[in-house]
Amino acid sequence: MSKTIQDHITDALEELTERDLKKFKTKLCDRLGEPKIRKGVIETAEPADLAHKIVRTYTECKAAPVTVEVLQAIDENQIAEELRQNTIALTGNSVTAGLAAATGTNATRPTFLLNGDLLADTISSLFGFNLNRNSNSHIANATGKPLRIFYQRDLMRLDDVVVEVGKDASSDGSGHKKKLFNPRSPIPSVRLPINDYIKIQGQGTFYISVFVEDVDEENSYVETIQANFQVPSDRSIIVTANLNIKFQKYGASCWEDDLGNIHR
């Protein structure tokens, strides 16, 4: 079986001494920008658990580049280069390779086939060019929190998307219900990292349900922002810092709303 991004990151971290692994954790937590990993969450984590947390936080698109960056910051350049070489084929494709050559950047961007003729590209806010000129809608994440977005052509049933687990069945012991994404959901979803946006290609109106992910617990969410929000095919939206949804201003940046407010 082929190794995943997480497997390769685990291998790289296992090459570090105990002292260097501690340095890696400190540098990772001190890393500028969002999202951030809190030190208390990974302080005692073994390489495999740490790799899992890195992928969960930064997504498979960015997990390897972030790990390479931190390894280089602690002068583990050889391990960093091995990781880069081992993962470059997993994070890139012929489209992004050609585009990178044309723009002079090494950026790699995955393409997600979402549903029928819906096609979304997760786009890092660090770069300003588009992969798909025919795309007609964007969803931008200005919340400062990682989001999970479920989408389909028709209205969706909420219990097809999420479930709540009570105190008597796998709860956290606090008496509060745990909020989980439905592992058997028939509705596709995409993770939208902080300060990123997805680009949607397709014809006609579609619906989205938007949730704030729980960064400390896999497959969980902490808040519902909107269920079954209707997105016209010719409009783009911004999920704002106060957890509202605003329409993007026509012809403007994907971060500017109808009233001219910049959400970034």
RAFEN-V436525 format. One record per pair of residues at least 12 apart in sequence whose ideal C-beta (glycine too) atoms are under 10 Angstrom apart, sorted by sequence separation. I is the first residue (numbers start at 1). GAP is how many residues later the second one is. D is the distance in Angstrom with one decimal. If there is no record, write none. Layout:
i=<I/I>
gap=<GAP/GAP>
d=<D/D>
//
This chain:
i=<12/13/25/29/41/42/51/54/55/67/68/71/72/96/109/110/119/120/123/139/150/164/165/166/211/212/235/236/245/246/247/249/26/29/37/54/67/68/71/95/96/109/119/148/164/165/210/211/212/226/235/236/244/246/249/25/28/29/68/92/95/96/109/121/148/163/164/165/210/211/225/231/236/42/68/92/93/96/109/119/120/123/125/163/164/165/209/210/211/225/232/235/238/240/246/248/25/26/37/41/51/54/67/68/91/92/93/95/107/108/119/125/163/164/209/210/211/229/231/234/236/238/25/26/37/50/67/91/92/93/107/120/121/123/125/162/163/208/209/210/226/236/237/238/240/246/24/25/65/88/90/91/92/93/109/120/162/163/190/192/208/209/225/226/236/238/25/37/64/65/68/89/91/107/118/120/162/163/189/207/208/209/210/224/225/226/238/244/25/37/64/67/88/90/107/109/111/161/162/163/187/189/193/207/208/209/223/225/237/238/22/35/36/37/87/105/110/111/161/163/192/207/208/236/240/242/28/35/64/65/84/105/107/109/160/163/187/189/191/207/208/241/24/34/35/64/65/159/162/206/207/208/235/238/240/241/21/35/63/64/103/105/158/160/161/206/207/238/239/21/25/28/96/103/157/160/161/205/206/238/21/24/28/64/65/95/103/159/160/161/205/206/238/35/60/64/100/102/160/205/206/210/212/63/99/157/161/204/205/21/28/37/62/120/156/157/204/205/208/210/60/61/99/156/157/181/203/205/16/35/60/99/120/150/156/200/202/208/212/13/14/15/99/150/179/181/201/13/14/33/118/148/154/179/181/200/210/13/14/118/152/180/12/13/31/96/114/118/150/152/179/210/10/11/13/14/95/115/116/117/151/152/178/183/200/10/11/13/14/95/114/115/116/150/151/152/180/181/182/199/200/208/9/10/13/28/31/114/115/150/151/179/180/181/9/10/12/28/31/149/150/151/178/180/181/197/10/11/30/149/150/180/181/197/7/9/10/13/28/29/65/148/149/179/180/197/6/9/10/27/28/31/65/147/148/149/178/179/197/8/9/24/27/28/30/65/147/148/149/178/179/7/10/26/27/64/147/148/179/6/9/10/25/27/28/146/147/172/179/5/6/9/24/27/28/61/62/146/147/4/6/23/24/27/61/145/146/147/151/162/192/6/26/61/145/146/161/172/5/6/24/25/61/143/145/147/149/151/153/160/162/5/6/23/24/60/141/144/146/153/161/4/9/20/23/59/61/139/141/143/144/147/151/153/154/156/158/197/12/22/23/24/140/141/142/143/153/154/155/156/21/23/139/141/142/153/154/156/5/6/9/13/20/141/142/152/153/155/5/8/9/12/16/20/24/140/141/142/151/152/165/199/4/5/8/12/15/20/140/141/151/152/198/5/6/9/139/140/141/150/151/152/197/5/6/9/13/16/139/140/150/151/162/197/5/8/9/12/17/20/65/138/139/140/149/150/151/162/16/62/138/139/149/150/161/195/15/61/137/138/139/148/149/150/5/9/60/61/62/137/138/148/149/162/13/15/16/59/61/135/136/137/147/148/161/12/15/62/135/136/137/147/148/14/134/135/136/137/146/147/148/162/13/135/136/145/146/147/148/158/161/12/15/132/134/135/136/143/145/146/161/11/12/15/120/122/125/131/132/133/134/137/144/145/146/122/124/125/126/130/132/137/139/141/143/145/146/158/195/12/13/118/120/122/125/126/145/157/158/11/12/122/124/125/139/148/156/157/11/12/115/116/120/124/125/148/155/156/115/123/124/148/155/8/9/12/114/122/123/147/154/8/11/12/113/114/122/123/146/155/8/112/114/121/122/123/149/152/8/9/120/121/122/145/149/150/5/8/9/112/120/121/145/147/150/151/7/8/112/119/120/121/7/119/120/121/143/145/149/151/5/119/120/5/8/118/119/120/143/3/4/7/118/119/3/114/117/118/5/117/118/4/5/112/114/116/117/118/2/3/59/114/115/116/117/2/58/111/114/118/57/56/116/139/149/115/33/114/139/147/33/138/137/145/137/143/136/137/140/142/143/144/145/147/136/137/138/139/140/141/142/143/144/136/137/138/139/140/141/142/143/145/136/137/138/139/140/141/142/143/144/136/137/138/139/140/142/143/135/143/142/139/140/140/35/139/34/35/138/34/35/137/34/142/140/142/140/141/138/139/140/142/138/140/137/138/140/142/143/142/141/142/140/141/140/128/125/61/125/59/60/62/123/59/61/59/59/62/56/58/61/57/58/57/59/125/57/56/35/36/57/34/35/56/34/35/56/33/34/56/33/53/56/53/56/53/52/41/41/40/38/35/37/38/36/37/35>
gap=<12/12/12/12/12/12/12/12/12/12/12/12/12/12/12/12/12/12/12/12/12/12/12/12/12/12/12/12/12/12/12/12/13/13/13/13/13/13/13/13/13/13/13/13/13/13/13/13/13/13/13/13/13/13/13/14/14/14/14/14/14/14/14/14/14/14/14/14/14/14/14/14/14/15/15/15/15/15/15/15/15/15/15/15/15/15/15/15/15/15/15/15/15/15/15/15/16/16/16/16/16/16/16/16/16/16/16/16/16/16/16/16/16/16/16/16/16/16/16/16/16/16/17/17/17/17/17/17/17/17/17/17/17/17/17/17/17/17/17/17/17/17/17/17/17/17/18/18/18/18/18/18/18/18/18/18/18/18/18/18/18/18/18/18/18/18/19/19/19/19/19/19/19/19/19/19/19/19/19/19/19/19/19/19/19/19/19/19/20/20/20/20/20/20/20/20/20/20/20/20/20/20/20/20/20/20/20/20/20/20/21/21/21/21/21/21/21/21/21/21/21/21/21/21/21/21/22/22/22/22/22/22/22/22/22/22/22/22/22/22/22/22/23/23/23/23/23/23/23/23/23/23/23/23/23/23/24/24/24/24/24/24/24/24/24/24/24/24/24/25/25/25/25/25/25/25/25/25/25/25/26/26/26/26/26/26/26/26/26/26/26/26/26/27/27/27/27/27/27/27/27/27/27/28/28/28/28/28/28/29/29/29/29/29/29/29/29/29/29/29/30/30/30/30/30/30/30/30/31/31/31/31/31/31/31/31/31/31/31/32/32/32/32/32/32/32/32/33/33/33/33/33/33/33/33/33/33/34/34/34/34/34/35/35/35/35/35/35/35/35/35/35/36/36/36/36/36/36/36/36/36/36/36/36/36/37/37/37/37/37/37/37/37/37/37/37/37/37/37/37/37/37/38/38/38/38/38/38/38/38/38/38/38/38/39/39/39/39/39/39/39/39/39/39/39/39/40/40/40/40/40/40/40/40/41/41/41/41/41/41/41/41/41/41/41/41/42/42/42/42/42/42/42/42/42/42/42/42/42/43/43/43/43/43/43/43/43/43/43/43/43/44/44/44/44/44/44/44/44/45/45/45/45/45/45/45/45/45/45/46/46/46/46/46/46/46/46/46/46/47/47/47/47/47/47/47/47/47/47/47/47/48/48/48/48/48/48/48/49/49/49/49/49/49/49/49/49/49/49/49/49/50/50/50/50/50/50/50/50/50/50/51/51/51/51/51/51/51/51/51/51/51/51/51/51/51/51/51/52/52/52/52/52/52/52/52/52/52/52/52/53/53/53/53/53/53/53/53/54/54/54/54/54/54/54/54/54/54/55/55/55/55/55/55/55/55/55/55/55/55/55/55/56/56/56/56/56/56/56/56/56/56/56/57/57/57/57/57/57/57/57/57/57/58/58/58/58/58/58/58/58/58/58/58/59/59/59/59/59/59/59/59/59/59/59/59/59/59/60/60/60/60/60/60/60/60/61/61/61/61/61/61/61/61/62/62/62/62/62/62/62/62/62/62/63/63/63/63/63/63/63/63/63/63/63/64/64/64/64/64/64/64/64/65/65/65/65/65/65/65/65/65/66/66/66/66/66/66/66/66/66/67/67/67/67/67/67/67/67/67/67/68/68/68/68/68/68/68/68/68/68/68/68/68/68/69/69/69/69/69/69/69/69/69/69/69/69/69/69/70/70/70/70/70/70/70/70/70/70/71/71/71/71/71/71/71/71/71/72/72/72/72/72/72/72/72/72/72/73/73/73/73/73/74/74/74/74/74/74/74/74/75/75/75/75/75/75/75/75/75/76/76/76/76/76/76/76/76/77/77/77/77/77/77/77/77/78/78/78/78/78/78/78/78/78/78/79/79/79/79/79/79/80/80/80/80/80/80/80/80/81/81/81/82/82/82/82/82/82/83/83/83/83/83/84/84/84/84/85/85/85/86/86/86/86/86/86/86/87/87/87/87/87/87/87/88/88/88/88/88/89/90/90/90/90/91/92/92/92/92/93/93/94/94/95/95/96/96/96/96/96/96/96/96/97/97/97/97/97/97/97/97/97/98/98/98/98/98/98/98/98/98/99/99/99/99/99/99/99/99/99/100/100/100/100/100/100/100/101/101/104/106/106/108/109/109/110/110/110/111/111/111/112/112/113/113/114/114/115/115/115/115/116/116/117/117/117/120/120/121/122/122/123/123/124/125/129/130/130/131/131/131/131/132/132/133/134/134/135/135/135/136/136/137/137/139/156/157/158/158/158/159/159/159/160/160/160/161/161/161/162/162/162/163/163/165/166/174/175/176/177/178/178/178/179/179/180>
d=<9.5/9.7/8.6/8.7/6.7/8.7/8.0/6.6/9.4/9.4/4.7/6.9/9.6/5.0/6.0/6.2/9.7/9.2/9.9/8.8/8.8/9.6/6.2/8.3/6.9/8.0/5.5/3.9/9.8/6.8/9.7/9.0/7.3/7.3/9.1/6.0/7.9/8.0/9.3/10.0/5.1/6.8/6.9/9.1/4.3/4.5/9.5/5.6/6.5/8.2/7.1/9.0/9.7/8.0/9.9/7.0/7.4/9.0/9.6/8.9/8.4/8.1/6.4/7.6/9.4/9.4/6.9/8.2/7.7/6.5/6.3/9.1/8.9/9.7/5.5/9.1/7.9/8.2/7.2/9.0/8.4/8.4/8.6/8.9/5.8/6.0/7.6/4.2/9.0/9.6/8.9/8.5/9.8/9.9/7.7/9.4/9.8/9.9/6.4/9.3/8.0/9.0/6.2/5.1/9.8/4.1/8.7/7.0/9.6/9.6/7.6/9.1/8.1/7.3/8.5/5.0/8.9/5.8/9.2/8.8/9.4/7.2/5.4/9.6/7.5/9.4/9.2/4.4/8.4/7.7/6.9/9.3/10.0/9.4/9.8/6.5/5.3/9.7/6.7/8.1/8.6/10.0/9.1/6.4/7.8/7.2/9.6/6.8/9.5/9.0/9.2/8.7/8.7/7.1/8.0/9.4/6.6/7.9/9.8/8.5/7.5/4.5/5.0/8.6/5.8/8.1/9.6/9.4/6.3/8.0/8.3/10.0/7.2/7.6/9.5/8.3/5.7/5.2/9.5/9.9/8.9/6.0/6.8/9.4/8.1/5.6/5.8/9.8/7.6/5.5/7.2/8.7/7.6/9.5/5.4/9.8/7.2/7.0/5.8/8.5/9.7/8.7/9.6/8.8/7.8/7.2/7.1/7.1/8.9/9.7/8.9/9.8/8.1/8.8/9.4/9.2/10.0/8.4/5.8/9.2/9.1/5.0/5.2/9.9/8.5/9.7/8.4/5.3/8.4/8.5/9.6/6.8/8.8/6.2/6.3/9.3/8.1/8.9/7.1/6.7/8.5/6.8/9.5/9.8/6.9/4.0/9.9/7.2/8.2/9.7/5.8/6.0/9.7/9.0/5.1/9.5/9.1/9.5/8.6/8.3/8.1/8.7/9.4/8.6/5.7/8.0/7.1/9.6/8.6/8.9/7.2/9.4/9.5/9.4/10.0/5.6/9.5/5.9/5.6/5.1/7.1/8.1/7.6/7.6/7.5/9.6/6.0/9.4/6.1/5.9/6.7/8.9/8.9/9.6/9.4/6.0/9.9/8.9/5.6/5.5/7.6/9.4/9.4/8.8/9.8/9.9/7.9/8.7/6.1/7.9/9.5/9.7/8.6/9.0/9.1/9.6/5.3/9.6/8.3/6.0/7.8/6.6/7.3/9.1/8.7/7.5/6.0/9.4/7.6/9.9/7.4/9.6/8.2/8.6/5.4/7.7/6.7/9.6/7.5/9.5/8.8/8.8/6.7/9.5/8.3/8.6/9.7/8.6/4.6/9.7/6.8/6.5/9.7/9.8/9.7/8.6/8.8/3.7/8.1/8.4/9.0/9.2/8.3/8.1/7.4/7.4/9.8/8.0/7.2/5.4/7.6/7.3/9.1/8.3/9.8/10.0/6.7/6.7/8.9/9.6/7.5/7.1/9.1/6.7/8.4/5.3/9.8/5.9/9.1/9.4/6.4/6.0/7.2/4.9/6.5/9.8/8.8/9.4/9.2/8.8/9.9/8.8/8.3/4.9/6.0/7.8/7.7/9.0/7.4/7.1/7.2/9.6/9.6/5.2/9.3/9.1/8.2/8.3/6.7/9.5/4.5/7.4/8.1/5.9/7.2/8.4/8.1/8.7/9.4/6.2/8.4/5.5/6.4/9.6/9.1/8.2/4.2/8.8/9.3/9.7/8.9/5.6/5.5/6.0/7.5/8.5/8.3/4.0/8.2/9.1/5.0/8.3/9.2/9.9/7.7/7.9/6.5/5.1/9.6/8.5/8.8/8.6/5.1/9.8/9.1/8.0/9.0/5.8/5.7/9.7/6.8/7.9/9.6/9.6/8.9/9.2/7.3/7.5/8.2/5.1/6.1/9.8/9.1/9.8/8.9/6.6/4.3/8.6/8.3/8.6/6.1/7.0/5.9/5.0/9.5/10.0/9.4/7.1/8.1/9.6/9.9/9.3/7.0/5.6/7.4/9.8/5.6/8.5/9.3/8.3/8.0/8.0/8.7/7.0/9.6/6.0/5.6/9.7/9.3/4.8/8.6/10.0/5.3/9.2/6.5/9.2/7.3/7.9/8.6/9.6/7.0/6.3/9.2/8.9/5.8/7.4/9.8/6.0/9.3/9.9/8.0/8.4/10.0/9.2/4.8/8.7/10.0/9.0/4.6/7.3/8.1/9.7/9.8/7.0/9.8/6.3/7.3/9.7/8.9/9.8/9.2/7.8/8.5/6.9/8.7/9.3/7.8/8.6/5.8/9.0/9.6/8.9/6.8/6.2/7.2/5.4/6.8/6.1/9.4/7.8/6.2/7.8/6.4/6.6/10.0/6.6/7.4/9.7/4.8/9.5/6.4/6.5/8.3/9.0/9.8/8.5/5.8/9.1/5.9/6.2/9.6/8.6/7.8/8.9/6.9/8.5/9.5/6.5/7.8/6.6/6.9/8.6/9.9/9.8/7.3/9.3/9.6/4.0/8.5/8.7/4.9/9.2/5.3/5.6/9.4/5.2/8.8/8.5/6.1/8.4/6.7/7.9/9.6/8.2/5.5/8.9/9.4/6.8/9.9/9.1/9.7/5.1/5.1/9.9/5.4/4.6/9.6/6.7/6.8/9.2/6.9/8.3/7.3/8.0/9.7/9.0/8.0/5.8/9.0/5.4/6.9/8.9/5.4/7.9/9.2/9.9/9.8/9.8/7.3/7.5/7.0/7.7/7.8/7.6/9.9/8.9/7.2/7.2/7.7/9.5/8.9/4.2/5.9/4.9/9.4/8.4/5.2/9.8/4.3/7.3/8.0/6.7/8.0/9.8/9.8/6.3/6.8/7.8/9.8/6.3/5.2/9.1/8.6/4.5/7.8/10.0/7.4/6.5/9.8/8.4/7.8/5.3/8.3/6.1/5.7/8.7/8.6/9.2/4.9/4.5/9.7/9.2/7.7/9.4/9.6/7.1/9.0/7.4/9.5/9.7/9.7/10.0/9.9/7.3/9.1/7.9/8.3/8.8/8.9/6.8/5.8/8.3/7.0/9.2/7.0/9.9/6.2/5.6/6.8/6.9/9.2/8.4/5.9/7.3/4.5/9.2/8.1/9.6/8.2/8.5/4.3/7.6/8.5/5.6/8.3/9.3/7.7/9.4/7.9/9.6/8.5/9.9/9.4/6.0/7.2/9.8/9.3/6.2/5.1/6.3/9.2/6.5/5.2/8.8/6.9/8.1/5.5/6.2/5.6/9.2/9.4/6.0/7.7/9.2/9.1/8.9/8.2/7.1/9.9/8.8/9.7/8.7/6.7/9.3/5.7/6.1/9.4/9.7/9.6/9.4/9.6/6.8/8.5/8.3/9.9/8.9/9.7/4.7/7.9/5.9/4.4/4.9/8.5/7.5/9.5/9.9/9.2/5.2/9.9/10.0/6.0/9.0/9.7/8.2/5.3/8.7/9.7/9.4/9.7/8.4/9.3/7.3/7.6/5.8/7.6/6.1/4.3/9.2/7.8/7.7/9.4/9.8/6.9/7.0/9.1/8.9/7.3/4.4/5.6/4.9/9.4/7.5/7.1/8.1/7.8/7.4/6.6/9.8/9.9/8.4/8.6/9.1/8.5/9.7/9.1/8.5/9.5/9.9/8.5/6.6/7.7/9.0/9.7/9.7/8.7/8.4/9.9/9.5/7.6/6.4/9.3/9.9/6.1/9.2/7.9/9.4/9.5/6.5/7.4/5.6/5.4/9.8/9.0/9.9/5.9/7.4/9.2/7.1/7.3/8.2/6.4/6.8/5.8/5.8/6.3/3.9/5.5/4.6/5.5/5.4/5.8/8.5/8.5/5.2/7.5/7.9/6.9/9.5/5.8/8.5/9.9/8.2/7.8/8.5/7.0/9.2/9.7/6.2/9.4/9.6/9.0/9.0/9.4/7.3/8.9/9.3/6.6/8.2/6.7/8.9/6.0/9.0/9.0/9.6/8.8/6.4/4.7/10.0/9.7/8.5/5.7/9.5/4.4/9.5/9.8/9.6/9.8/9.0/9.0/3.8/9.5/5.7/7.3/10.0/8.1/9.5/9.3/9.4/8.4/9.7/9.3/7.2/8.9/5.7/8.2/9.1/5.7/9.1/9.2/7.1/9.0/8.5/9.9/9.8/8.8/7.6/9.8/8.8/6.5/9.2/6.3/8.2/5.0/7.3/4.2/9.0/9.4/8.6/6.2/9.5/8.2/8.9/6.2/9.2/9.7/9.4/8.1/8.3/6.3/9.8/8.6/9.8/8.1/8.3/9.0/10.0/6.9>
//
